[in-house]
Amino acid sequence: MKTTINFRALTYVLLIALIGSYLLCIVGDLLFGWTMYQAWAPLLPGFTWPLTIGGFLIGLLWLVGYSLYAAALIAFPYNYFVQRENHA
């Protein structure tokens, strides 16, 4: 019997991974002159460079939304098909 994916747990995992990447890129931009902000700016409307507190927080809010969206795209269809297979 196949198990289902816990939506909340998957959301947390994705959020941790995205926030970790976000913070690593910002620190790299500030300390080493990387230009990763160019990758984040189109993905996170409201995120601005040079970095501001408001832009940083808006970026975090977008990451929460993306985590929820990605978890829904993965968990719900997977769980649906697993339950169909288990009942067949």
N, C-alpha and C positions, 0 to 999 in steps of 0.2 A: 504494500500500500504506500503510495507516494504521499509525502507531506506537503502542506501548503506553505506559502511564504507569508510571514507576518508583516503586514503593511507598515505598522508603526516602527518596527525594528529596521526594516529596509529604509524607511525615511530617515531614521537617525543615522544609519551607516552612510547614506548618500550625503546627508548634511555635514557630517564630520569630515568626510573626504573633500567636499567642496570648500568648506571653511578652511580646512588645512591648506588646500591649494591656494585659496584666495589670500590667506595670511602670508604664506611663503612667497607668493609673487609680490605682494606689497612690500614685504621686508626686503626682498631682493631688489625691487625698484628703488627703495629709499637708501639702502646701504651700498649696493653694487652698481647702480645705474642701469639695471635691466630695463627693458621697455615692455614688460608684461601688461602694464595698464592698457596698452593698445589692444590687447586681446580681450580684456574684461570690459572695456568701455562700450563696445557695441552690444554685448550680452546683458549688461546691467544698466538699463536706462536710469539716469540720475547719478550714476557713479561718475565722479569727476577727478581729473588730475590737473594740477597738483591736488593732493589728497586733502579732503576736508572731513570733519566729523560727520556731517550730514551725508556726504557722498559715500563714506565708508558704511554708515548704517543702512543706507538705501541698498547698497550692494549686498549686505547681509540679508536684508528682507527678500531680495530677489533670489538669493541662494536657498532660502527656506521654500519659496514658491517652486523653484526648479526641483528641489528634492522631493516635494510632495507630488509634483507632476511626474517625475521619472519613476517614483515608487508606484504610483497608480498605473502607469503604462506597463510596468513589469509585473507587479503582484496580482492585480485583479484579473488580467487575462490568464496568467499562469494558473491561479487558483481555480478559475472557471474550468479550464481544460483538465486539470487534475481531478476535480470533482466529477466531471463528466465521465472521465476514464474509469474512476473508481466505482461509479454507479452502472457502468455498462456491463 
